[in-house]
Amino acid sequence: MEIVKSILDIPVQDPQAEFSSADLTWKKFGTVEHQDDVALIPYTRVNDFIIGECCNVECPSRFHIERGRKRSKGSVKEYKNDDYLEYKLYWCSFGPENYGEGGGILPSRKYRLNT
């Protein structure tokens, strides 16, 4: 799979209704030495993604908000392209590793969600 070097080259996906990681097309993002599987969705659809992941019958995930921040109106005097206005970090309590019998990575727990 080709490695994408700019986040701007990754298309934003907007599946219908609730959806999970299996409904997204993932791209390799990073460098030759280190890549992550990345899929972009609109911020307004994050809750639909979390519900879809939690409803996966084979291996349901549970996400928790670790931290968040929302800047109040007028607090940003000068906007930079790497600034954020609203930020939440979600983590999955199960993590990507399956330490149970057989090991391996569970399908719905393969991705950590940062928004």
Contacts in CASP RR format, 6 or more apart in sequence:
PFRMAT RR
TARGET T0000
AUTHOR 0000-0000-0000
METHOD contacts of the structure
MODEL  1
MEIVKSILDIPVQDPQAEFSSADLTWKKFGTVEHQDDVALIPYTRVNDFI
IGECCNVECPSRFHIERGRKRSKGSVKEYKNDDYLEYKLYWCSFGPENYG
EGGGILPSRKYRLNT
1 27 0 8 1.000
1 28 0 8 1.000
2 28 0 8 1.000
3 28 0 8 1.000
3 29 0 8 1.000
3 30 0 8 1.000
3 31 0 8 1.000
3 32 0 8 1.000
3 35 0 8 1.000
4 10 0 8 1.000
4 27 0 8 1.000
4 28 0 8 1.000
4 29 0 8 1.000
4 30 0 8 1.000
4 38 0 8 1.000
5 29 0 8 1.000
5 30 0 8 1.000
5 31 0 8 1.000
7 29 0 8 1.000
7 38 0 8 1.000
7 40 0 8 1.000
10 27 0 8 1.000
10 29 0 8 1.000
10 38 0 8 1.000
10 39 0 8 1.000
10 40 0 8 1.000
11 40 0 8 1.000
12 40 0 8 1.000
12 41 0 8 1.000
12 42 0 8 1.000
13 24 0 8 1.000
13 25 0 8 1.000
13 39 0 8 1.000
13 40 0 8 1.000
13 41 0 8 1.000
14 41 0 8 1.000
14 42 0 8 1.000
14 45 0 8 1.000
15 23 0 8 1.000
15 24 0 8 1.000
15 41 0 8 1.000
15 45 0 8 1.000
17 48 0 8 1.000
18 48 0 8 1.000
18 49 0 8 1.000
18 51 0 8 1.000
18 52 0 8 1.000
18 55 0 8 1.000
19 45 0 8 1.000
19 48 0 8 1.000
19 49 0 8 1.000
19 52 0 8 1.000
20 49 0 8 1.000
20 52 0 8 1.000
20 53 0 8 1.000
20 55 0 8 1.000
20 56 0 8 1.000
20 108 0 8 1.000
21 39 0 8 1.000
21 53 0 8 1.000
21 107 0 8 1.000
21 108 0 8 1.000
21 110 0 8 1.000
21 111 0 8 1.000
22 56 0 8 1.000
22 107 0 8 1.000
22 108 0 8 1.000
24 39 0 8 1.000
24 41 0 8 1.000
25 39 0 8 1.000
26 37 0 8 1.000
26 38 0 8 1.000
26 39 0 8 1.000
27 37 0 8 1.000
27 38 0 8 1.000
27 39 0 8 1.000
28 35 0 8 1.000
28 36 0 8 1.000
28 37 0 8 1.000
28 38 0 8 1.000
29 35 0 8 1.000
29 36 0 8 1.000
29 37 0 8 1.000
29 38 0 8 1.000
30 36 0 8 1.000
37 110 0 8 1.000
37 111 0 8 1.000
41 49 0 8 1.000
43 86 0 8 1.000
43 115 0 8 1.000
46 88 0 8 1.000
46 90 0 8 1.000
46 113 0 8 1.000
46 115 0 8 1.000
49 113 0 8 1.000
50 63 0 8 1.000
50 90 0 8 1.000
50 113 0 8 1.000
53 60 0 8 1.000
53 61 0 8 1.000
53 63 0 8 1.000
53 92 0 8 1.000
53 108 0 8 1.000
54 60 0 8 1.000
54 61 0 8 1.000
54 62 0 8 1.000
54 63 0 8 1.000
56 107 0 8 1.000
56 108 0 8 1.000
58 107 0 8 1.000
58 108 0 8 1.000
59 106 0 8 1.000
59 107 0 8 1.000
59 108 0 8 1.000
59 109 0 8 1.000
60 108 0 8 1.000
61 92 0 8 1.000
61 94 0 8 1.000
61 108 0 8 1.000
61 109 0 8 1.000
62 92 0 8 1.000
62 93 0 8 1.000
62 94 0 8 1.000
63 90 0 8 1.000
63 91 0 8 1.000
63 92 0 8 1.000
63 93 0 8 1.000
63 113 0 8 1.000
64 90 0 8 1.000
64 91 0 8 1.000
64 92 0 8 1.000
64 93 0 8 1.000
65 88 0 8 1.000
65 89 0 8 1.000
65 90 0 8 1.000
66 89 0 8 1.000
66 90 0 8 1.000
66 91 0 8 1.000
67 88 0 8 1.000
67 89 0 8 1.000
68 87 0 8 1.000
68 88 0 8 1.000
68 89 0 8 1.000
69 84 0 8 1.000
69 86 0 8 1.000
69 87 0 8 1.000
69 88 0 8 1.000
70 85 0 8 1.000
70 86 0 8 1.000
70 87 0 8 1.000
71 84 0 8 1.000
71 85 0 8 1.000
71 86 0 8 1.000
76 83 0 8 1.000
76 85 0 8 1.000
87 115 0 8 1.000
88 115 0 8 1.000
89 114 0 8 1.000
89 115 0 8 1.000
90 112 0 8 1.000
90 113 0 8 1.000
90 114 0 8 1.000
90 115 0 8 1.000
91 112 0 8 1.000
91 113 0 8 1.000
92 109 0 8 1.000
92 112 0 8 1.000
92 113 0 8 1.000
94 106 0 8 1.000
94 109 0 8 1.000
95 109 0 8 1.000
95 112 0 8 1.000
96 105 0 8 1.000
96 106 0 8 1.000
96 109 0 8 1.000
96 110 0 8 1.000
96 111 0 8 1.000
96 112 0 8 1.000
97 103 0 8 1.000
97 104 0 8 1.000
97 105 0 8 1.000
98 104 0 8 1.000
98 105 0 8 1.000
98 106 0 8 1.000
98 109 0 8 1.000
END
